[in-house]
């Protein structure tokens, strides 16, 4: 009587687990790859605008500056609504994410004028290291972060409101507190989003996984950008 390991129930469970684990790793690599492409597009478009005087003047020397500043927000509010994303095929969602990344770069181009290049590079690497550490924690921890996610979203609403109010108050203390809380909230959201992506992975569901990966990449991208901007304002060297 021959022994077939794939007919053994315990062997089948182990084999299926290995397949799912390999699929999950490939899926997460896809998320980070898409997020990385978004960051590259943002960085290149911001750098190009900052270093082409005619283009910089066209965007920030005319009323078009308001379009550039608020276009990413409008994109988020009207283009990336849950209902719209649920109806979109993954290919169209990927195209929209790329376009959004370029628009974000246009709106952030002024940081190359306000802060030194060395300062921007330093803060970028600090942000990348912080993001990588918290995302790794979210991927490996056995602790359920679902409750923390709800708390962090409430905190996010709080700092958005405080930031808007501080536009009129011009309080350095409020800005300092918002910056500290922002670092905590966006690092926490990074860990939560990573765990959530891992938990909602569907083995074999190609289209569903493609869309989830794109939405997850968008959320992680936004966490990275917000964390970068807070750290830059907090510790960047102005020209």
C-alpha positions in Angstrom: 0.0 0.0 0.0 1.6 3.3 -1.1 1.4 6.5 0.9 0.0 9.6 -0.8 0.8 12.7 1.4 -1.9 14.7 -0.4 -4.6 12.2 0.6 -3.6 12.6 4.3 -6.0 15.2 5.9 -3.3 16.8 8.0 -0.9 17.0 5.0 -3.7 18.7 2.9 -4.2 21.3 5.6 -0.5 22.1 5.7 -0.2 22.2 1.9 -3.2 24.5 1.6 -1.8 26.7 4.4 1.5 27.0 2.5 -0.3 27.9 -0.7 -2.3 30.6 1.0 0.8 31.9 2.8 2.7 32.2 -0.5 -0.3 33.9 -2.1 -0.6 36.3 0.8 3.1 37.2 0.5 2.7 37.8 -3.2 -0.4 39.9 -2.5 1.3 42.1 0.1 4.3 42.6 -2.2 1.8 43.8 -4.8 0.4 46.3 -2.3 3.8 47.7 -1.4 4.8 47.8 -5.1 1.7 49.8 -6.1 2.2 52.1 -3.1 5.9 52.6 -4.1 4.9 53.5 -7.7 2.6 56.1 -6.3 5.3 57.6 -4.1 7.7 57.7 -7.1 5.1 59.5 -9.3 4.5 62.0 -6.5 8.2 62.6 -5.9 9.0 63.0 -9.6 6.1 65.3 -10.4 6.8 67.5 -7.3 10.6 67.7 -8.2 9.8 68.5 -11.8 7.5 71.3 -11.0 9.9 72.8 -8.4 12.8 72.7 -10.8 11.1 74.1 -13.9 10.5 77.8 -13.2 7.9 78.3 -15.9 5.9 75.3 -14.7 6.2 76.4 -11.1 5.0 79.9 -11.9 2.1 78.6 -13.9 0.9 76.5 -11.0 1.8 78.6 -7.9 2.0 82.1 -9.5 -1.6 82.1 -10.8 -5.0 81.3 -9.4 -4.3 77.8 -10.6 -2.5 77.3 -7.3 -5.8 76.7 -5.6 -6.7 74.0 -8.1 -3.4 72.3 -7.5 -3.7 72.5 -3.7 -7.3 71.2 -3.5 -7.4 68.8 -6.4 -6.1 65.8 -4.3 -8.8 66.5 -1.7 -11.5 66.7 -4.3 -10.2 63.5 -5.9 -10.4 61.7 -2.5 -13.9 63.0 -1.7 -15.5 62.5 -5.1 -13.3 60.0 -7.0 -12.3 57.5 -4.3 -15.6 57.1 -2.5 -16.4 53.5 -1.4 -19.3 53.2 -3.8 -17.3 54.4 -6.8 -14.4 52.1 -6.0 -16.7 49.1 -5.6 -18.1 49.6 -9.1 -14.7 50.2 -10.8 -12.6 47.5 -12.4 -9.2 47.2 -10.9 -7.5 48.5 -14.1 -9.4 51.8 -13.9 -8.8 52.1 -10.2 -5.0 51.7 -10.9 -5.1 54.5 -13.5 -7.0 56.8 -11.0 -4.4 56.0 -8.3 -1.6 57.0 -10.7 -3.3 60.2 -11.7 -4.0 61.0 -8.0 -0.3 60.4 -7.2 0.7 62.9 -9.8 -1.8 65.5 -8.6 -0.5 65.1 -5.1 3.0 65.7 -6.4 1.9 69.0 -8.0 0.3 70.1 -4.7 3.5 69.3 -2.8 6.0 70.9 -5.1 6.4 73.9 -2.9 8.2 71.9 -0.2 11.3 72.0 -2.4 11.1 75.8 -2.2 10.4 76.0 1.5 12.7 73.2 2.8 16.3 72.2 1.8 16.8 69.2 -0.4 19.0 67.5 2.3 16.2 68.1 4.9 13.6 66.6 2.6 15.8 63.5 1.9 16.5 63.0 5.6 12.8 63.2 6.6 11.9 60.9 3.8 14.2 58.2 5.0 13.0 58.7 8.6 9.4 58.4 7.4 10.3 55.3 5.3 12.0 53.6 8.3 9.1 54.4 10.6 6.5 53.2 8.1 8.4 50.0 7.5 8.7 49.2 11.2 5.0 49.9 11.9 3.8 48.0 8.8 5.9 45.0 9.8 4.4 45.1 13.3 0.9 45.2 11.8 1.8 42.2 9.6 3.4 40.0 12.3 1.5 40.9 15.5 -1.0 38.4 16.9 -2.8 41.3 18.7 -6.2 42.3 17.2 -5.9 46.0 16.2 -9.5 46.4 15.1 -10.5 48.3 18.2 -7.4 50.5 17.9 -8.3 51.3 14.3 -11.7 52.8 15.3 -10.0 54.9 18.0 -7.4 56.1 15.6 -10.0 57.1 13.0 -11.7 59.2 15.7 -8.3 60.7 16.5 -7.8 61.5 12.9 -11.1 63.4 12.8 -9.9 65.3 15.9 -6.6 66.5 14.4 -8.3 67.5 11.2 -10.7 69.7 13.1 -7.9 71.1 15.3 -5.8 71.9 12.2 -8.6 73.8 10.6 -9.3 75.8 13.8 -5.6 76.5 14.1 -5.5 78.1 10.7 -7.3 81.0 12.4 -5.7 80.7 15.8 -2.0 80.5 14.7 -1.1 78.7 17.9 2.4 77.2 18.0 1.3 74.9 20.9 -1.7 73.6 19.1 0.4 72.9 16.0 3.0 71.1 18.2 0.3 68.9 19.8 -1.3 68.2 16.5 2.1 67.1 15.0 2.8 64.7 17.9 -0.7 63.2 17.7 -0.5 63.0 14.0 2.7 60.9 14.1 1.0 58.5 16.6 -2.2 58.3 14.6 -0.7 57.7 11.2 1.8 55.2 12.4 -1.0 53.4 14.2 -3.2 53.5 11.1 -0.3 52.0 9.1 -0.1 49.0 11.4 -3.9 48.6 11.5 -4.3 48.9 7.7 -1.5 46.3 7.2 -3.2 43.8 9.5 -6.6 44.5 7.9 -5.1 43.8 4.4 -3.7 40.5 5.7 -7.0 39.6 7.4 -9.2 40.3 4.3 -7.0 38.5 1.8 -9.0 36.0 -0.3 -7.1 33.1 -1.6 -7.8 32.6 -5.4 -10.1 35.7 -5.7 -7.9 37.5 -8.3 -10.1 40.5 -9.2 -11.2 41.0 -5.6 -7.6 40.8 -4.4 -6.5 43.2 -7.1 -9.0 45.8 -6.0 -8.3 45.3 -2.3 -4.6 45.6 -3.0 -5.1 48.9 -4.8 -7.4 50.3 -2.1 -4.9 49.1 0.5 -2.0 50.7 -1.4 -3.9 54.0 -1.5 -4.6 54.0 2.2 -0.9 53.1 3.0 0.2 55.8 0.5 -1.9 58.4 2.3 -0.6 57.4 5.7 3.0 57.7 4.4 2.4 61.1 2.8 0.7 62.5 5.9 3.4 61.1 8.2 6.1 62.6 5.9 4.5 66.0 5.9 4.0 66.1 9.7 7.7 65.1 10.3 8.8 67.6 7.7 6.9 70.4 9.4 8.1 69.2 12.8 11.9 68.7 12.0 12.6 70.0 8.5 15.2 72.7 7.9 13.7 75.7 6.1 15.6 77.6 3.5 
